[in-house]
Amino acid sequence: MEQINTNLVSYCGFYCGACPTYIKGKCESCKGNSPKCAVGYKGCKVRPCCIEKEISSCAHCNEFDSVKDCNIYNPFMIRFGQFITRTNRRKGIEMIKKKGEVEFVKFMTSKNWVTIKNKG
């Protein structure tokens, strides 16, 4: 039976277990503390926010009803990038809130997705 590793759920709702950079051993996800952690690690504002709040992802934050209301989570450049790539990490956070990290990992593993894809 396949092991479910919820430590591969990023703070912002990505699933690192499907990331080619992680799979090749060039990244240790954003939850580690080495220089090999996450591509956007140094510029990420979400990671330090979650660490300060002692939560495993934005899904566990109770400051906002939705991450779309959080300026740290939802800056313009992230929204623009998601528009271009037709992805939506917010949907990952919403899935984690609704179904939990284990079900999120199972879903993302079944699709082999790093982030939720928009239909279109």
ZALO-382735 format. One record per atom (N, C-alpha, C): chain; atom name; x negated, y negated, z negated. Coordinates in steps of 0.02 Angstrom, whole numbers, plus 50000, padded with zeros to 5 digits. Layout:
<nodes>
- mol;atom;px;py;pz
- A;CA;X;Y;Z
...
</nodes>
This chain:
<nodes>
- mol;atom;px;py;pz
- A;N;49958;50059;50000
- A;CA;50000;50000;50000
- A;C;49956;49937;50000
- A;N;49977;49887;50037
- A;CA;49938;49826;50045
- A;C;49940;49783;49982
- A;N;49883;49757;49964
- A;CA;49876;49714;49905
- A;C;49902;49644;49922
- A;N;49943;49615;49879
- A;CA;49969;49547;49888
- A;C;49925;49500;49847
- A;N;49889;49456;49881
- A;CA;49843;49409;49847
- A;C;49872;49339;49850
- A;N;49906;49319;49797
- A;CA;49936;49252;49794
- A;C;49883;49197;49785
- A;N;49821;49216;49769
- A;CA;49768;49165;49766
- A;C;49751;49138;49835
- A;N;49775;49170;49887
- A;CA;49763;49146;49955
- A;C;49818;49099;49979
- A;N;49863;49080;49933
- A;CA;49912;49027;49947
- A;C;49880;48962;49927
- A;N;49872;48917;49975
- A;CA;49838;48853;49960
- A;C;49884;48808;49918
- A;N;49854;48757;49890
- A;CA;49893;48709;49851
- A;C;49948;48677;49893
- A;N;49936;48666;49957
- A;CA;49984;48631;50000
- A;C;50031;48676;50039
- A;N;50025;48741;50031
- A;CA;50072;48787;50063
- A;C;50047;48822;50125
- A;N;49982;48824;50135
- A;CA;49953;48865;50188
- A;C;49942;48935;50161
- A;N;49935;48983;50206
- A;CA;49916;49051;50186
- A;C;49847;49064;50214
- A;N;49797;49061;50171
- A;CA;49727;49068;50192
- A;C;49710;49138;50218
- A;N;49749;49188;50198
- A;CA;49735;49256;50219
- A;C;49740;49268;50294
- A;N;49773;49223;50330
- A;CA;49778;49229;50403
- A;C;49732;49180;50439
- A;N;49694;49141;50403
- A;CA;49651;49090;50433
- A;C;49587;49122;50461
- A;N;49573;49110;50525
- A;CA;49512;49139;50555
- A;C;49448;49118;50518
- A;N;49445;49058;50493
- A;CA;49385;49035;50457
- A;C;49377;49074;50392
- A;N;49432;49087;50358
- A;CA;49430;49126;50296
- A;C;49411;49199;50313
- A;N;49443;49227;50363
- A;CA;49431;49297;50382
- A;C;49357;49308;50401
- A;N;49327;49259;50433
- A;CA;49256;49265;50453
- A;C;49208;49252;50394
- A;N;49235;49236;50336
- A;CA;49192;49225;50278
- A;C;49160;49156;50275
- A;N;49185;49110;50316
- A;CA;49157;49043;50318
- A;C;49193;48995;50272
- A;N;49245;49019;50239
- A;CA;49284;48978;50192
- A;C;49308;49023;50136
- A;N;49314;48996;50077
- A;CA;49338;49034;50020
- A;C;49404;49008;49994
- A;N;49442;48975;50038
- A;CA;49506;48943;50023
- A;C;49495;48882;49978
- A;N;49547;48845;49966
- A;CA;49540;48784;49926
- A;C;49540;48798;49851
- A;N;49552;48859;49832
- A;CA;49556;48875;49761
- A;C;49488;48894;49731
- A;N;49438;48899;49773
- A;CA;49371;48913;49748
- A;C;49335;48849;49730
- A;N;49273;48856;49710
- A;CA;49233;48797;49691
- A;C;49166;48794;49726
- A;N;49159;48829;49782
- A;CA;49096;48828;49817
- A;C;49099;48781;49877
- A;N;49041;48765;49906
- A;CA;49041;48723;49966
- A;C;49076;48756;50025
- A;N;49090;48821;50021
- A;CA;49125;48857;50074
- A;C;49201;48854;50066
- A;N;49225;48808;50027
- A;CA;49297;48803;50016
- A;C;49330;48757;50066
- A;N;49382;48780;50097
- A;CA;49427;48744;50141
- A;C;49396;48690;50185
- A;N;49416;48691;50247
- A;CA;49391;48644;50298
- A;C;49401;48571;50276
- A;N;49460;48554;50253
- A;CA;49474;48485;50233
- A;C;49465;48471;50159
- A;N;49431;48516;50125
- A;CA;49422;48514;50053
- A;C;49401;48446;50025
- A;N;49350;48415;50054
- A;CA;49324;48352;50026
- A;C;49373;48294;50033
- A;N;49412;48293;50086
- A;CA;49459;48239;50097
- A;C;49528;48253;50069
- A;N;49539;48313;50044
- A;CA;49605;48333;50021
- A;C;49623;48297;49956
- A;N;49682;48269;49955
- A;CA;49708;48236;49895
- A;C;49755;48282;49856
- A;N;49781;48333;49890
- A;CA;49828;48379;49859
- A;C;49793;48423;49807
- A;N;49735;48449;49825
- A;CA;49699;48494;49781
- A;C;49686;48464;49712
- A;N;49654;48404;49708
- A;CA;49642;48375;49641
- A;C;49707;48360;49604
- A;N;49759;48342;49639
- A;CA;49824;48328;49606
- A;C;49850;48391;49573
- A;N;49849;48447;49609
- A;CA;49874;48510;49582
- A;C;49830;48535;49524
- A;N;49764;48526;49531
- A;CA;49719;48547;49477
- A;C;49733;48506;49414
- A;N;49742;48441;49423
- A;CA;49756;48397;49366
- A;C;49822;48416;49332
- A;N;49872;48435;49371
- A;CA;49937;48455;49344
- A;C;49938;48528;49321
- A;N;49883;48564;49334
- A;CA;49877;48635;49316
- A;C;49932;48678;49348
- A;N;49943;48666;49413
- A;CA;49992;48705;49451
- A;C;49958;48739;49509
- A;N;49985;48796;49531
- A;CA;49952;48834;49584
- A;C;49969;48809;49654
- A;N;50022;48769;49661
- A;CA;50038;48738;49725
- A;C;50089;48682;49713
- A;N;50101;48643;49764
- A;CA;50150;48589;49761
- A;C;50220;48615;49748
- A;N;50231;48679;49761
- A;CA;50297;48709;49747
- A;C;50314;48707;49673
- A;N;50264;48701;49631
- A;CA;50274;48702;49559
- A;C;50274;48632;49528
- A;N;50271;48581;49570
- A;CA;50271;48511;49546
- A;C;50343;48490;49533
- A;N;50353;48458;49476
- A;CA;50421;48435;49460
- A;C;50428;48359;49464
- A;N;50378;48326;49494
- A;CA;50379;48253;49499
- A;C;50428;48229;49554
- A;N;50436;48270;49606
- A;CA;50480;48252;49662
- A;C;50528;48309;49677
- A;N;50587;48292;49702
- A;CA;50634;48344;49724
- A;C;50607;48381;49785
- A;N;50571;48344;49828
- A;CA;50543;48373;49889
- A;C;50473;48345;49900
- A;N;50428;48385;49926
- A;CA;50360;48361;49940
- A;C;50360;48307;49994
- A;N;50414;48303;50034
- A;CA;50416;48250;50084
- A;C;50420;48181;50052
- A;N;50437;48177;49988
- A;CA;50439;48114;49952
- A;C;50373;48096;49919
- A;N;50325;48140;49922
- A;CA;50260;48131;49890
- A;C;50210;48102;49940
- A;N;50183;48044;49925
- A;CA;50134;48012;49970
- A;C;50067;48050;49972
- A;N;50050;48083;49918
- A;CA;49988;48122;49917
- A;C;49995;48182;49965
- A;N;50051;48215;49962
- A;CA;50063;48275;50004
- A;C;50076;48258;50076
- A;N;50108;48202;50088
- A;CA;50139;48189;50152
- A;C;50113;48126;50188
- A;N;50047;48117;50193
- A;CA;50022;48056;50227
- A;C;50035;48059;50303
- A;N;50034;48002;50334
- A;CA;50050;47996;50405
- A;C;50009;48043;50449
- A;N;49944;48046;50439
- A;CA;49901;48087;50483
- A;C;49918;48161;50479
- A;N;49938;48184;50421
- A;CA;49959;48254;50414
- A;C;50024;48265;50453
- A;N;50072;48219;50444
- A;CA;50135;48225;50481
- A;C;50123;48223;50556
- A;N;50079;48180;50579
- A;CA;50063;48174;50650
- A;C;50032;48239;50676
- A;N;49984;48266;50639
- A;CA;49952;48329;50658
- A;C;50002;48386;50662
- A;N;50048;48389;50616
- A;CA;50099;48442;50616
- A;C;50146;48433;50676
- A;N;50160;48371;50694
- A;CA;50202;48358;50753
- A;C;50167;48386;50815
- A;N;50103;48371;50822
- A;CA;50065;48393;50880
- A;C;50060;48469;50883
- A;N;50047;48501;50826
- A;CA;50037;48573;50824
- A;C;50101;48613;50815
- A;N;50157;48578;50806
- A;CA;50222;48610;50794
- A;C;50221;48656;50733
- A;N;50192;48631;50680
- A;CA;50189;48669;50617
- A;C;50220;48627;50562
- A;N;50234;48659;50505
- A;CA;50266;48624;50450
- A;C;50248;48656;50384
- A;N;50196;48630;50352
- A;CA;50175;48660;50289
- A;C;50227;48649;50234
- A;N;50268;48596;50240
- A;CA;50322;48584;50191
- A;C;50369;48644;50187
- A;N;50383;48675;50244
- A;CA;50426;48734;50244
- A;C;50395;48791;50204
- A;N;50329;48795;50202
- A;CA;50295;48844;50160
- A;C;50307;48830;50087
- A;N;50301;48767;50067
- A;CA;50314;48748;49997
- A;C;50386;48763;49979
- A;N;50432;48747;50025
- A;CA;50503;48761;50011
- A;C;50516;48836;50004
- A;N;50482;48877;50045
- A;CA;50491;48949;50040
- A;C;50464;48974;49973
- A;N;50406;48948;49952
- A;CA;50377;48968;49888
- A;C;50425;48949;49831
- A;N;50453;48889;49834
- A;CA;50501;48868;49782
- A;C;50561;48916;49779
- A;N;50586;48935;49837
- A;CA;50647;48975;49840
- A;C;50635;49049;49827
- A;N;50581;49077;49856
- A;CA;50571;49150;49853
- A;C;50511;49172;49813
- A;N;50466;49126;49796
- A;CA;50406;49143;49759
- A;C;50346;49156;49804
- A;N;50288;49156;49774
- A;CA;50225;49164;49812
- A;C;50217;49233;49843
- A;N;50240;49285;49809
- A;CA;50233;49353;49835
- A;C;50272;49360;49901
- A;N;50334;49337;49901
- A;CA;50375;49342;49962
- A;C;50346;49298;50018
- A;N;50319;49239;49999
- A;CA;50287;49196;50048
- A;C;50228;49231;50080
- A;N;50186;49263;50040
- A;CA;50128;49299;50066
- A;C;50150;49356;50112
- A;N;50201;49394;50091
- A;CA;50226;49448;50133
- A;C;50250;49421;50201
- A;N;50288;49367;50200
- A;CA;50313;49337;50262
- A;C;50256;49313;50306
- A;N;50209;49275;50277
- A;CA;50154;49248;50316
- A;C;50109;49303;50344
- A;N;50099;49356;50305
- A;CA;50060;49413;50327
- A;C;50095;49448;50386
- A;N;50160;49455;50382
- A;CA;50197;49488;50435
- A;C;50194;49449;50501
- A;N;50188;49383;50496
- A;CA;50184;49341;50555
- A;C;50111;49326;50575
- A;N;50065;49339;50529
- A;CA;49994;49320;50537
- A;C;49987;49245;50549
- A;N;50023;49207;50507
- A;CA;50023;49134;50511
- A;C;49985;49104;50453
- A;N;49952;49049;50467
- A;CA;49921;49008;50414
- A;C;49973;48960;50387
- A;N;50015;48934;50431
- A;CA;50067;48887;50412
- A;C;50130;48902;50452
- A;N;50186;48881;50426
- A;CA;50250;48893;50458
- A;C;50253;48858;50526
- A;N;50275;48893;50576
- A;CA;50282;48864;50643
- A;C;50353;48837;50651
- A;N;50358;48779;50685
- A;CA;50423;48753;50703
- A;C;50447;48788;50766
- A;N;50510;48800;50769
- A;CA;50539;48830;50829
- A;C;50541;48776;50883
- A;N;50532;48797;50944
- A;CA;50536;48747;50997
- A;C;50501;48764;51059
</nodes>
